Structures are given as structure tokens and as C-alpha cells.
Amino acid sequence: MSSSKSEILSKLREHLSESLEEARRDYQLAKESRDSDTKSSAGDKFETGREMMQREMDKLSALIDTTENSLKKLQSLPSAAAAVVCEGSLVETDQENYFISIGFGKIDDVYAISVESPLGALLKGKKIGESVEMRGKKITIKSIR
């Protein structure tokens, strides 16, 4: 495993911060568009356009909340290595490498997964040398950082 826990955390924060900035910008643009839309003689068309902008704003607002919560969760992760897999663990297995944190996907050579995910739940509490089975594949823990 070539990535360190601090490198992965840094990259996750960077990706989330960029997503948050983009979502906030898109939200502001949608709000300005909704607010600047003037009522025309085609009243139904006006209401439909405003409703579509409001729905877009609602989706963006939910994305902003989720991203902010993910950033807060990353901040609260323990930095010390534990003897068993828990939140904040960087787990090397004979299959892949996992950072137990937030469900994000692949960062470099590591998958960021949450402890609530199916695999995260299986790995939680396991020690080096122990195995879990996921989709018919045996996964053995080689190290925990």
C-alpha cells in the first residue's frame, strides 16, 4: 500500500471541499435564476420553471448538507491505529486496501468505505490475520494502521 492515512484524508477533504464549493455555487445560480424569472403571459410555464428551479435547489441543498456532514465525520476520525478495525482504520487485505471512514470510492490505491457499508460492517472489530467473506470471496486482513 503506497498511500498513508494522512495522504488519503487530505485527498478526501480536498475532493469534498471542491464538491461543496461547486454545489454552493450551483445553488446560488439556481436561486438567482429562480428569483429573476419574471412572470409572463404564459403563467403555467412561469410556475413550472420556478418549480423546476426549486427542485434543483432542494437537491443541491441536500448535497451540501451531506458533503458538510462527510467533512465533519473526517474531522472526528481517530488518528491513532487500533488493534482492531474501526472508524479511522487503514486496512490492508489480500484483496484491496480500505480506509474505514466515509463512503466515497477509490482514492489512489485505497477504497474509502463507511463502517455502515456491508464490507465495513464485516471488517469492523476484526484483527490482523482474521478473514471475512464477501460475495463468495475470502478477504484476509494483512495490516491495520
Residue frames relative to the residue before (quaternion, step in Angstrom):
aa qw qx qy qz dx dy dz
M 1.0000 0.0000 0.0000 0.0000 0.00 0.00 0.00
S 0.2545 -0.8193 0.4998 0.1186 3.56 -0.59 1.14
S 0.6854 0.4840 -0.2914 0.4594 3.61 1.12 -0.51
S 0.3374 -0.7145 0.5730 0.2177 3.56 -1.10 0.73
K 0.6704 -0.4960 0.3680 0.4112 3.55 -1.29 0.37
S 0.6711 0.4993 -0.3096 0.4523 3.62 0.91 -0.84
E 0.6260 0.5255 -0.3384 0.4664 3.61 1.06 -0.69
I 0.6614 0.4997 -0.3059 0.4682 3.57 0.94 -0.89
L 0.6385 0.5241 -0.3216 0.4628 3.58 0.94 -0.88
S 0.6538 0.5239 -0.3033 0.4539 3.55 0.92 -0.92
K 0.6821 0.4800 -0.2870 0.4712 3.59 0.90 -0.90
L 0.6259 0.5252 -0.3378 0.4672 3.59 1.02 -0.75
R 0.6569 0.5058 -0.3092 0.4659 3.59 0.91 -0.92
E 0.6447 0.5312 -0.3151 0.4505 3.56 0.98 -0.87
H 0.6648 0.4969 -0.2983 0.4713 3.60 0.90 -0.95
L 0.6812 0.4863 -0.2911 0.4635 3.58 0.88 -0.94
S 0.6430 0.5226 -0.3263 0.4550 3.60 0.97 -0.80
E 0.6437 0.5075 -0.3159 0.4777 3.58 1.00 -0.80
S 0.6504 0.5112 -0.3114 0.4676 3.60 0.98 -0.86
L 0.6465 0.5256 -0.3087 0.4588 3.55 1.00 -0.87
E 0.6500 0.5181 -0.3064 0.4638 3.57 0.93 -0.90
E 0.6679 0.5009 -0.2911 0.4672 3.57 0.94 -0.92
A 0.6582 0.5052 -0.3085 0.4651 3.60 0.94 -0.86
R 0.6469 0.5078 -0.3213 0.4695 3.60 0.98 -0.80
R 0.6425 0.5158 -0.3148 0.4711 3.58 0.99 -0.84
D 0.6713 0.4916 -0.2946 0.4699 3.61 0.90 -0.93
Y 0.6149 0.5433 -0.3397 0.4597 3.58 1.05 -0.77
Q 0.6646 0.5057 -0.2995 0.4614 3.58 0.89 -0.95
L 0.6525 0.5097 -0.3138 0.4647 3.59 0.96 -0.84
A 0.6535 0.5051 -0.3108 0.4703 3.59 0.96 -0.85
K 0.6408 0.5222 -0.3160 0.4656 3.58 1.01 -0.82
E 0.6627 0.4956 -0.3030 0.4726 3.58 0.91 -0.90
S 0.6456 0.5189 -0.3142 0.4639 3.57 1.01 -0.82
R 0.6548 0.5065 -0.3051 0.4708 3.56 0.95 -0.89
D 0.7147 0.4713 -0.2554 0.4493 3.55 0.86 -0.98
S 0.7045 0.4573 -0.2740 0.4685 3.60 1.08 -0.61
D 0.4975 0.6457 -0.4320 0.3859 3.57 1.26 -0.22
T 0.1843 -0.8045 0.5570 0.0923 3.58 -0.57 1.13
K 0.5442 -0.6229 0.4560 0.3285 3.50 -1.13 0.72
S 0.1365 -0.7902 0.5947 0.0581 3.51 -0.89 0.97
S 0.7076 -0.4216 0.3263 0.4638 3.55 -1.27 -0.13
A 0.6402 0.4654 -0.3189 0.5214 3.57 1.25 -0.38
G 0.1688 -0.8600 0.4759 0.0741 3.58 0.51 1.23
D 0.6659 0.5039 -0.3131 0.4524 3.60 0.88 -0.89
K 0.6352 0.5318 -0.3206 0.4593 3.55 1.01 -0.82
F 0.6255 0.5371 -0.3160 0.4695 3.58 1.06 -0.83
E 0.6885 0.4802 -0.2838 0.4636 3.59 0.82 -0.98
T 0.6354 0.5265 -0.3235 0.4631 3.59 1.02 -0.78
G 0.6554 0.5127 -0.3049 0.4633 3.59 0.96 -0.87
R 0.6574 0.4963 -0.3052 0.4779 3.58 0.97 -0.87
E 0.6498 0.5162 -0.3186 0.4581 3.59 0.97 -0.82
M 0.6418 0.5125 -0.3263 0.4680 3.60 0.97 -0.79
M 0.6487 0.5027 -0.3190 0.4740 3.61 0.97 -0.81
Q 0.6434 0.5196 -0.3263 0.4578 3.58 1.01 -0.80
R 0.6361 0.5188 -0.3281 0.4676 3.59 0.99 -0.78
E 0.6380 0.5166 -0.3183 0.4741 3.57 1.00 -0.85
M 0.6471 0.5147 -0.3121 0.4679 3.57 0.98 -0.84
D 0.6407 0.5244 -0.3242 0.4576 3.60 1.00 -0.79
K 0.6442 0.5114 -0.3136 0.4744 3.59 1.01 -0.84
L 0.6740 0.4917 -0.2925 0.4673 3.56 0.93 -0.91
S 0.6223 0.5383 -0.3353 0.4589 3.58 1.04 -0.74
A 0.6469 0.5016 -0.3126 0.4818 3.60 1.00 -0.81
L 0.6376 0.5218 -0.3195 0.4681 3.60 1.02 -0.80
I 0.6301 0.5281 -0.3244 0.4678 3.58 0.99 -0.84
D 0.6643 0.5070 -0.3021 0.4587 3.60 0.89 -0.95
T 0.6660 0.5076 -0.2973 0.4587 3.57 0.90 -0.95
T 0.6737 0.4952 -0.2934 0.4635 3.57 0.92 -0.91
E 0.6367 0.5173 -0.3261 0.4697 3.59 0.99 -0.80
N 0.6507 0.5128 -0.3085 0.4673 3.58 1.00 -0.84
S 0.6346 0.5224 -0.3264 0.4668 3.59 1.03 -0.76
L 0.6456 0.5111 -0.3183 0.4697 3.58 0.98 -0.81
K 0.6396 0.5156 -0.3191 0.4724 3.60 1.02 -0.81
K 0.6440 0.5238 -0.3249 0.4531 3.58 0.98 -0.83
L 0.6341 0.5244 -0.3298 0.4627 3.59 0.98 -0.82
Q 0.6386 0.5377 -0.3206 0.4475 3.59 1.02 -0.80
S 0.7394 0.4420 -0.2277 0.4539 3.59 1.02 -0.79
L 0.4568 0.6926 -0.4551 0.3232 3.61 1.24 -0.03
P 0.4690 -0.6562 0.4992 0.3168 3.60 -0.99 0.75
S 0.3626 -0.7535 0.5078 0.2070 3.58 -0.99 0.77
A 0.6161 0.5576 -0.3490 0.4333 3.59 1.16 -0.51
A 0.4909 -0.6433 0.5022 0.3047 3.55 -1.11 0.72
A 0.2342 -0.7607 0.5915 0.1286 3.55 -1.11 0.71
A 0.5879 -0.5856 0.4276 0.3587 3.55 -1.27 0.35
V 0.7517 0.2490 -0.1563 0.5903 3.56 1.25 -0.43
V 0.6044 -0.5552 0.4263 0.3804 3.57 -1.25 0.44
C 0.1598 0.7543 -0.6207 0.1422 3.54 -0.90 1.05
E 0.7093 -0.3878 0.3130 0.4984 3.58 -1.25 -0.06
G 0.7590 0.3278 -0.2745 0.4910 3.53 -0.92 0.97
S 0.5528 0.6190 -0.3927 0.3962 3.60 1.26 -0.16
L 0.2272 -0.6989 0.6615 0.1497 3.50 -1.20 0.75
V 0.0832 -0.8460 0.5257 -0.0321 3.55 -0.32 1.32
E 0.1553 -0.7579 0.6289 0.0768 3.54 -0.81 1.07
T 0.0505 -0.7915 0.6091 0.0095 3.57 -0.83 1.02
D 0.6396 -0.5166 0.3923 0.4123 3.54 -1.27 0.02
Q 0.6689 0.4714 -0.2921 0.4949 3.60 1.29 -0.12
E 0.7814 -0.1147 0.1653 0.5907 3.56 0.59 -1.26
N 0.4101 -0.6613 0.5549 0.2942 3.55 -1.35 -0.06
Y 0.1155 -0.8175 0.5642 0.0071 3.55 -0.96 0.93
F 0.1795 -0.7252 0.6535 0.1216 3.53 -1.15 0.77
I 0.2612 -0.7825 0.5491 0.1340 3.56 -0.44 1.24
S 0.2972 0.7589 -0.5061 0.2821 3.55 -0.14 1.31
I 0.7438 -0.2307 0.2298 0.5837 3.56 0.07 -1.36
G 0.5172 -0.6098 0.4862 0.3524 3.55 -1.15 0.49
F 0.1378 0.8172 -0.5427 0.1366 3.56 -0.34 1.22
G 0.5113 -0.6034 0.4637 0.3993 3.56 0.89 -0.89
K 0.7506 -0.4178 0.2849 0.4254 3.53 -1.28 -0.36
I 0.0371 -0.7340 0.6781 -0.0055 3.52 -1.05 0.98
D 0.8072 -0.0851 -0.0041 0.5841 3.59 -0.45 1.22
D 0.7772 -0.2948 0.2305 0.5058 3.61 -0.62 -1.10
V 0.6354 0.5138 -0.3079 0.4872 3.59 1.26 0.41
Y 0.2939 -0.7257 0.5930 0.1882 3.55 -1.10 0.76
A 0.2581 -0.7350 0.6070 0.1571 3.57 -0.83 1.02
I 0.0663 0.7944 -0.5961 0.0962 3.57 -0.58 1.21
S 0.4473 -0.6704 0.5137 0.2943 3.55 -1.19 0.49
V 0.5955 -0.5674 0.4327 0.3691 3.53 -1.25 0.45
E 0.6333 0.5320 -0.3235 0.4595 3.60 1.25 -0.38
S 0.5163 0.6318 -0.4287 0.3879 3.60 1.22 -0.26
P 0.6679 -0.5060 0.3376 0.4287 3.62 -1.13 0.42
L 0.7035 0.4364 -0.2761 0.4883 3.61 0.86 -0.90
G 0.6228 0.5489 -0.3367 0.4443 3.59 0.99 -0.80
A 0.6545 0.5077 -0.3042 0.4704 3.56 1.00 -0.84
L 0.6515 0.5084 -0.3154 0.4664 3.60 1.03 -0.75
L 0.6967 0.4852 -0.2687 0.4549 3.58 0.97 -0.88
K 0.5514 0.6485 -0.3902 0.3510 3.58 1.08 -0.72
G 0.8272 0.2174 -0.1875 0.4831 3.54 -0.91 1.02
K 0.5581 0.6110 -0.3919 0.4020 3.61 1.25 -0.13
K 0.3390 -0.7340 0.5606 0.1789 3.56 -1.27 0.59
I 0.6816 -0.4406 0.3742 0.4487 3.54 -1.35 0.17
G 0.7691 0.3167 -0.2677 0.4863 3.56 -0.95 0.95
E 0.6180 0.5302 -0.3575 0.4573 3.61 1.17 -0.37
S 0.2647 -0.7718 0.5651 0.1222 3.53 -1.25 0.55
V 0.1454 -0.7301 0.6563 0.1227 3.51 -1.35 0.41
E 0.2888 -0.7389 0.5741 0.2026 3.55 -1.23 0.32
M 0.0103 0.7886 -0.6113 0.0655 3.53 -0.83 1.09
R 0.8454 -0.0771 0.0006 0.5286 3.56 -0.69 1.15
G 0.7340 -0.4472 0.2226 0.4601 3.52 0.92 0.95
K 0.6353 0.4991 -0.3358 0.4843 3.61 1.27 0.05
K 0.3392 -0.7158 0.5766 0.2001 3.54 -0.99 0.92
I 0.0886 -0.7863 0.6114 0.0070 3.57 -0.83 1.07
T 0.1227 -0.8091 0.5744 0.0199 3.57 -0.65 1.19
I 0.4005 -0.7198 0.5229 0.2191 3.56 -0.91 1.00
K 0.2131 -0.7927 0.5644 0.0875 3.57 -0.78 1.10
S 0.7963 -0.0965 0.0637 0.5938 3.61 1.04 -0.70
I 0.1765 -0.7419 0.6385 0.1040 3.52 -1.34 0.49
R 0.0209 -0.7961 0.6047 -0.0097 3.57 -0.76 1.04
